[in-house]
Amino acid sequence: MTKEQQTEYMINFIIDEMTKYLMTDYNLDMPTALNIIYNSQAMKLLQNKETGLYSQSPGYVYAILQREYTTGKIG
C-alpha cells in the first residue's frame, strides 16, 4: 500500500467513525450525517494533507466537527 493509499484509508476510516458518532449523538440517519460531514470545514481540513489532521484519532477530528456543527465555527 502506498503512502497516498494509506492516507486515503485513514481519512475514510475517520469519516466512517464520525458518521457513527453523529448518528448516535444526534439521532441522525446516515445520509444526514454524511451530508453534515462532507459539507463541513472540518472535512476540508481533514482532506488537506498539509494539516496532518488525518493522522489524528477519529474522536479528535469528531470534536472539531461537533464544535462546528453545534456552534457554526471551527475554533
N, C-alpha and C positions, 0 to 999 in steps of 0.2 A: 504494500500500500504506500503510495507516495505521500509526501507531506501535505500536498493540496487535498488529497482524498481523506487524510486523517482530520484535517481542519474541517472539511465539509461534514464528515461523520460527527465530529464534536458539536458543530453548530446544529445539526439535525437532532442530535440527542437532547441538547438543551431546549430546542423548540418543542420536542415531544414532552419533556418533563414540565415545561412551563404551561403547556396546554392542559396537562393533567391538573396542575396546581390551580389554574384559573377555573377549570370546571368544578373542582372541589370547593375552593374558597368562595366562589361567587355563584355557584349553582348554574353555570352556563353550559350550553350544548357545545359540541366540538366545533362546528362551523363558526359560531360566535367567538369562541376563544381564539381560534386561529386567525380570524379577522382582526381581533384586537392586537394579536402579536405581530402579524405581518404589516399592519398599518402604524406601528409604533416607532418612536425614535429609538427605543431600546433595541429593536430589531436592526435598525440601521447601524447602531453601534456594534451589535453582535456580528454583523456581516462584514464590518470594516476590519480587515485583518490587522491593521496597524494598531487598533485599540487593545488587541490581545484578550478581549472580553470572552472570546470563545474558549479560552483556557481556564476560565473560572468555573466554579460549580454552578449547576442549574439553579440552586437556591439563591446564590448571589445575584445572578442575572435576573431571576424572577423578582427579587427585591427591587431592582431598578424598574422593571416593568410594572410591578404593583404600585410603586410610588407614582409612576407616570399615569397609570390607569385611575388611581384614586384622586390625584391632585392635578393632573394635566401637565405636570412638569417632571423632568428627569431628576433634577437636583435641587 
